[in-house]
Amino acid sequence: MIIHPNHPWIQYSGRVDVSDQMTARFDWPLTGVTAAFEGKGIGFLLEDGKNNYDVYVDGQLFGVWVTSSAIEEYEVTGLKRGRHVLQVIKRTESSWGTAIFKGLVLPKGTVLAEPPNPSERRIEIIGDSISAGYGNEGSNFLCADLRPFQNANQAYGAMLARRFAADCHVEAISGKGLVRNWGDFKKVSPDPMPIYLSNTLGLYPGVPWNFNSWIPDVVILFLGTNDFSTNPKPDPDFFVLAYEKLIQKIRGHYPKAWILCLGRKDMPDMASAVWDAVHREKKIGNIRLRYISIQPFNAADMGCDGHPKVADHKRLADHLTPFIARLLKWRKAPALSRRHSSKKTPLKV
């Protein structure tokens, strides 16, 4: 029995194109699919050949699916008979390609069940390779193959989401800056990060995102590393104006959300420009807005291509946690166990 992707008991997290009822397409990091079932196993139909996924059963890591173009059905088997919750979470970012989810396969004796209630708390991350989890599981700077070592599910955004039992969307693309991409020989790039933020599929502008469909409580904006990490650096005034414009765009979509803007202490030019933009916006009445200074990453122990490891992502999540808790009056993970143990009636098909 095949359950198609448009079934109301299949949950999605992240930006997903469901315009075709027979498929669900996605490419942003941390995009997830959740389904509950009663039985001993389930099949997952996925057309993909480049992305990797963390697979959870009942909140515990079941394994990592390394997709292949030669495989279309991935299976979770060997479970004890009973009610289970499956979560499939995309580790890799948009540059690895678009995934096409084609539905669930219910073996004989397995029935679909209503999934746990989705969280009412919502966190959005807008950033670059750091926010995408690039190289965070690499053992050192040099990684012969990048695919196994990128894990958005072990980046600071996902960590924050788990701490607060929140849903999390991540729009992050490696190498992108606010106005200038990494290594560009000009001060302004033709395709910086902001032009991708209206896309349902990260690198493909054909499907616009409906901003009214998912409204975050807090947006964490972490852009500027690529702008200022190599020469020629952008003109500070131009960067500040572009940052203000992005804040205003976010505010236009989410009038009540908190916007947290991160500046790096180890990059004073980037930090100063972000602070200036936030200060100027607050002066004109954009009050649900904060500048947060973050500590340098551990330069002596970095992952692939000099990116922060999981331990550094944890330190960043630790740093951001009290800001989110105080501003939104959230306690950490109050409903996590309840969501994993939800008992709802299975659907017989």
C-alpha positions in Angstrom: 0.0 0.0 0.0 1.4 3.4 -1.0 0.5 6.5 0.9 0.9 9.6 -1.4 2.8 12.7 -0.2 -0.3 14.8 0.0 -1.9 12.7 2.8 -2.8 14.9 5.8 -1.1 12.6 8.2 2.3 13.2 6.6 4.0 16.2 8.2 6.7 18.4 6.6 9.2 20.7 8.2 11.0 23.2 6.1 10.1 24.5 2.7 8.5 21.9 0.5 6.9 22.1 -2.9 3.7 20.1 -2.8 2.1 21.7 -6.0 2.1 18.2 -7.5 -0.1 16.0 -5.3 2.0 12.9 -6.2 5.3 14.3 -5.1 6.9 16.6 -2.6 10.1 18.3 -3.6 12.6 20.0 -1.3 16.3 21.0 -1.2 16.9 23.3 1.8 18.9 21.8 4.7 17.1 20.4 7.7 13.9 19.8 5.7 12.1 16.9 7.3 9.3 14.4 6.8 7.4 12.9 9.8 5.0 10.0 9.8 3.5 7.7 12.4 2.5 4.1 11.9 1.6 0.9 13.7 3.6 -2.1 12.6 7.1 -3.4 12.4 8.5 -1.3 9.6 7.8 1.1 6.7 9.1 2.1 3.3 10.0 5.6 2.1 9.9 6.4 -1.6 12.6 8.9 -2.4 14.1 9.9 -5.8 17.5 11.3 -4.9 21.1 10.4 -5.4 23.2 13.0 -3.7 21.7 13.9 -0.4 22.1 12.3 3.1 19.4 12.0 5.7 19.3 11.4 9.5 16.6 8.9 10.2 14.9 8.8 13.6 12.5 6.3 15.0 10.6 7.2 18.2 13.1 10.0 18.8 16.2 7.8 18.5 18.7 7.8 15.6 18.0 4.8 13.5 20.6 5.4 10.9 21.8 7.6 8.0 20.4 7.2 4.5 23.1 7.9 1.9 20.9 8.1 -1.2 21.7 6.6 -4.6 20.1 7.2 -7.9 19.8 3.4 -8.2 17.6 3.2 -5.1 14.1 4.6 -4.8 12.7 2.8 -1.8 14.4 3.1 1.6 13.2 1.0 4.5 12.9 1.0 8.2 12.6 -2.6 9.3 13.1 -4.9 12.3 11.1 -2.8 14.8 9.0 -4.3 17.5 5.3 -4.3 16.6 3.6 -1.2 17.9 3.2 2.5 17.3 6.2 4.3 15.9 7.1 7.8 14.7 9.5 8.1 11.8 11.4 11.3 11.1 13.6 11.8 8.0 15.8 14.9 8.2 17.9 16.3 5.3 21.5 16.8 6.4 22.9 18.3 3.2 22.2 21.6 1.6 20.6 22.8 -1.6 23.8 22.5 -3.7 23.6 18.7 -3.4 20.4 18.6 -5.4 16.6 18.5 -5.1 14.9 15.5 -3.4 11.6 14.1 -4.6 9.6 12.3 -2.0 7.0 10.0 -3.6 5.2 8.6 -0.6 5.3 5.9 2.1 5.0 2.1 1.5 3.0 0.2 4.1 3.9 -3.4 4.3 1.2 -6.0 5.1 0.1 -5.5 8.7 1.2 -1.9 8.9 -1.2 1.0 9.2 -0.7 4.7 9.1 -1.4 6.7 12.3 -2.0 10.3 13.0 1.4 11.9 13.9 2.2 13.9 17.0 0.9 17.5 17.0 3.4 19.8 15.3 5.1 22.3 17.6 3.6 25.8 17.8 7.0 27.2 18.4 8.9 28.3 15.2 12.6 29.3 14.6 13.9 30.4 11.2 17.6 30.5 10.4 19.0 32.6 7.6 22.7 32.2 6.9 25.5 30.7 5.0 27.7 27.5 5.2 27.9 27.8 9.0 24.2 27.8 9.4 23.9 24.9 6.9 26.3 22.7 9.0 29.0 22.6 6.3 31.9 20.4 7.4 30.8 20.3 11.0 31.4 16.5 11.3 34.8 16.6 9.6 37.8 15.6 11.8 40.0 18.3 10.4 40.4 21.1 7.7 41.0 18.7 4.8 38.1 16.5 3.8 38.5 14.4 0.7 34.7 14.2 0.4 32.4 16.9 1.8 29.1 15.0 1.6 29.5 12.7 4.7 30.6 15.6 6.9 27.8 18.1 6.4 25.0 17.8 8.9 22.4 20.6 9.3 20.8 18.4 11.9 23.9 19.0 14.1 24.1 22.7 13.5 23.1 25.4 16.0 19.7 25.9 14.5 18.6 22.3 14.9 20.1 22.3 18.4 18.0 25.3 19.4 14.9 23.7 17.9 15.4 20.6 20.0 16.0 22.5 23.1 12.8 24.4 22.8 10.7 21.7 21.1 10.3 24.1 18.1 10.0 23.6 14.4 12.9 25.1 12.5 13.4 26.3 8.9 16.9 26.8 7.6 17.6 28.9 4.6 21.4 28.8 4.2 23.7 28.4 1.2 27.4 27.9 1.4 29.5 30.8 0.1 26.7 33.3 0.0 27.0 36.7 1.6 24.7 39.6 2.2 26.1 41.6 -0.7 29.3 39.8 -1.6 29.9 36.0 -1.9 33.0 34.3 -0.7 36.0 34.9 -3.0 34.3 37.2 -5.4 36.8 39.6 -7.0 34.2 42.4 -6.9 32.8 44.2 -3.8 29.2 43.3 -4.9 28.1 39.9 -6.2 25.2 39.5 -8.6 23.7 36.6 -6.6 24.0 37.1 -2.8 21.9 35.3 -0.3 18.9 37.6 -0.2 17.8 36.8 -3.8 17.2 33.2 -2.7 15.0 33.9 0.3 11.7 33.9 -1.7 12.3 30.4 -3.1 10.5 27.3 -2.0 13.5 25.4 -3.5 16.7 27.0 -2.6 18.5 27.3 -5.9 15.4 27.3 -8.1 13.3 30.5 -8.4 10.4 28.8 -10.2 8.3 28.1 -7.1 7.8 31.2 -4.9 7.5 30.6 -1.1 4.2 31.5 0.6 5.4 33.5 3.6 2.0 33.3 5.2 2.1 29.5 5.3 4.7 29.4 8.1 5.4 32.4 10.4 8.3 32.1 12.8 8.5 33.5 16.4 12.1 34.3 16.0 14.5 34.8 13.0 18.2 34.3 13.5 20.1 36.2 10.8 23.8 35.2 10.5 25.2 36.7 7.3 28.4 38.7 6.7 31.1 36.1 7.2 31.6 35.6 3.4 31.3 39.3 2.7 34.3 40.2 4.9 36.4 37.1 5.1 38.3 37.8 1.8 39.2 40.9 -0.2 37.9 43.1 -1.6 35.5 43.7 1.3 32.3 45.5 0.6 32.0 49.2 1.5 30.6 49.3 5.1 27.9 51.9 4.3 26.6 49.7 1.4 26.6 46.6 3.6 24.7 48.5 6.3 22.0 49.7 3.9 21.6 46.2 2.5 21.4 44.7 6.0 18.7 47.2 6.9 16.8 46.4 3.7 16.9 42.7 4.6 15.7 43.4 8.1 12.8 45.4 6.7 12.0 42.7 4.3 11.9 40.1 7.1 9.8 42.5 9.2 7.3 42.9 6.3 6.7 39.2 6.2 6.8 38.7 10.0 5.5 41.8 11.8 5.7 40.2 15.3 8.8 38.0 15.1 12.0 38.8 17.0 14.9 39.2 14.7 18.3 38.3 16.2 21.3 39.5 14.2 24.6 37.8 14.9 28.0 39.6 14.7 31.4 37.9 15.1 33.9 39.2 17.6 36.7 37.8 15.6 35.5 39.8 12.5 35.2 43.4 13.8 34.4 44.9 10.5 31.5 42.5 10.0 30.4 42.9 13.6 30.5 46.7 13.4 28.4 46.8 10.2 25.8 44.5 11.6 25.6 46.5 14.8 25.2 49.7 12.9 22.3 48.3 10.9 20.5 47.0 13.9 21.1 50.3 15.8 19.7 52.3 12.9 16.7 50.1 12.6 15.9 50.3 16.3 16.1 54.1 16.1 13.3 54.2 13.5 11.0 51.9 15.6 12.0 48.4 14.6 12.1 47.3 18.3 11.7 43.5 18.2 15.3 43.4 17.1 18.5 42.5 18.8 22.2 42.5 18.0 24.1 39.5 19.5 27.8 39.4 19.6 29.2 35.8 19.3 32.6 34.4 20.4 35.2 33.2 18.0 35.0 29.6 16.9 37.8 27.3 18.0 40.4 28.0 15.3 42.7 25.2 16.6 40.1 22.5 15.9 38.0 23.2 12.8 36.1 20.9 10.5 36.1 20.8 6.7 37.6 23.9 5.0 37.9 25.7 8.3 34.3 25.4 9.4 33.1 25.1 13.0 32.6 21.6 14.3 29.6 20.3 16.1 31.1 21.3 19.5 31.3 24.9 18.3 27.7 24.8 17.1 26.8 23.6 20.6 28.6 26.6 22.1 26.8 28.9 19.8 23.4 27.3 20.7 24.3 27.6 24.4 25.0 31.3 23.8 21.8 31.9 22.0 19.5 29.9 24.3 19.1 32.5 27.1 18.3 35.2 24.6 15.5 33.2 23.0 14.2 32.0 26.4 14.0 35.5 27.8 12.7 37.3 24.7 10.0 34.7 23.9 9.4 33.5 27.4 10.1 30.0 26.4 11.1 27.2 28.7 13.4 24.5 27.2 11.6 21.5 25.6 8.5 21.4 27.8 6.6 19.1 25.4 9.3 16.9 23.9 8.4 13.7 25.7 4.7 14.3 25.1 5.2 14.8 21.4 7.1 11.5 21.0 4.6 9.5 23.1 1.4 10.8 21.5 -1.2 8.1 21.2 -3.6 8.6 18.3 -5.9 6.4 16.4 -4.2 4.6 13.4 -5.7 5.0 10.0 -6.8 1.8 8.4 -6.2 1.8 4.6 
